[in-house]
Amino acid sequence: MSRSAKKRARPKWHPEVEEFYRGVLARWSVEGDRRAMALLAQACDAMQRRMEIQKVVARDGYVVRTAAGGTRRHPLLSALKEAESVFLASVRELGLEP
């Protein structure tokens, strides 16, 4: 198998995430550093998840109705917090300021 065939294709990210990715590559020397590239991809994936979750929460609201008719926190709020934490941890580990 050729070297290029072993490379995984990057996921299709939101344009804002893609801009962040390209900006990091343009400003910092991370290309060729596998660990740094993995951290950058992890940060971008977390950023993408955060954006997707924010869209759903914006549509549904922070409080949702339960099947019994009560209300509770939107269940995706904990996933939003986790995505934000992963993004920030990845960016810090790369030595970038969020």
C-alpha positions as CSV (number, residue, x, y, z in Angstrom):
1,M,0.0,0.0,0.0
2,S,1.4,3.4,-0.9
3,R,2.2,6.0,1.7
4,S,-0.6,8.3,0.4
5,A,-3.1,5.5,0.6
6,K,-2.3,5.0,4.3
7,K,-3.1,8.6,5.1
8,R,-6.6,9.1,6.4
9,A,-8.7,11.7,4.6
10,R,-9.6,14.6,6.8
11,P,-13.2,15.0,7.6
12,K,-15.2,17.7,5.9
13,W,-15.4,20.5,8.5
14,H,-17.5,23.6,8.7
15,P,-15.8,26.6,6.9
16,E,-15.0,28.2,10.3
17,V,-13.3,25.1,11.5
18,E,-11.4,24.8,8.2
19,E,-10.3,28.4,8.6
20,F,-9.0,27.6,12.1
21,Y,-7.1,24.6,10.8
22,R,-5.5,26.4,7.9
23,G,-4.6,29.4,10.2
24,V,-2.8,27.1,12.6
25,L,-0.9,25.5,9.7
26,A,0.1,28.9,8.3
27,R,1.2,30.4,11.7
28,W,2.8,27.5,13.5
29,S,5.2,24.7,12.6
30,V,3.0,21.6,13.1
31,E,3.0,20.0,9.7
32,G,5.2,16.9,9.8
33,D,4.8,16.5,13.6
34,R,2.4,13.6,13.9
35,R,1.5,14.4,17.5
36,A,0.8,18.0,16.8
37,M,-1.2,17.2,13.7
38,A,-3.3,14.7,15.8
39,L,-3.9,17.3,18.4
40,L,-4.9,19.8,15.8
41,A,-7.3,17.4,14.2
42,Q,-8.7,16.6,17.7
43,A,-9.2,20.3,18.3
44,C,-10.9,20.8,15.0
45,D,-13.2,17.7,15.5
46,A,-14.2,19.1,19.0
47,M,-14.8,22.6,17.4
48,Q,-17.0,20.9,14.8
49,R,-19.0,19.0,17.4
50,R,-19.4,22.1,19.5
51,M,-20.8,24.0,16.5
52,E,-23.2,21.2,15.7
53,I,-24.4,20.9,19.3
54,Q,-24.8,24.6,19.6
55,K,-27.1,24.6,16.5
56,V,-29.4,22.0,18.1
57,V,-29.5,23.7,21.5
58,A,-30.2,27.0,19.8
59,R,-33.1,25.4,18.0
60,D,-34.5,23.4,21.0
61,G,-33.6,25.8,23.8
62,Y,-31.5,25.2,27.0
63,V,-34.6,23.6,28.7
64,V,-36.6,20.9,27.1
65,R,-39.9,19.1,27.9
66,T,-39.8,15.6,29.2
67,A,-42.2,12.9,28.1
68,A,-44.0,13.4,31.5
69,G,-44.6,17.0,30.7
70,G,-41.9,18.4,33.0
71,T,-38.8,20.3,32.0
72,R,-35.1,19.6,32.3
73,R,-31.7,20.8,31.0
74,H,-31.1,20.0,27.4
75,P,-29.3,16.6,27.3
76,L,-26.7,17.9,24.8
77,L,-25.4,20.6,27.2
78,S,-23.1,18.1,28.9
79,A,-21.8,17.1,25.4
80,L,-21.3,20.7,24.6
81,K,-19.2,21.2,27.8
82,E,-17.1,18.1,26.9
83,A,-16.5,19.3,23.3
84,E,-15.4,22.7,24.7
85,S,-13.1,21.0,27.2
86,V,-11.5,18.8,24.5
87,F,-11.0,21.8,22.3
88,L,-9.3,23.9,25.0
89,A,-7.1,21.0,26.2
90,S,-6.0,20.3,22.6
91,V,-5.2,24.0,21.9
92,R,-3.3,24.3,25.2
93,E,-1.3,21.2,24.6
94,L,-0.4,22.6,21.2
95,G,0.8,25.7,22.9
96,L,-1.8,27.9,21.2
97,E,-3.9,30.5,22.9
98,P,-7.6,29.9,22.6
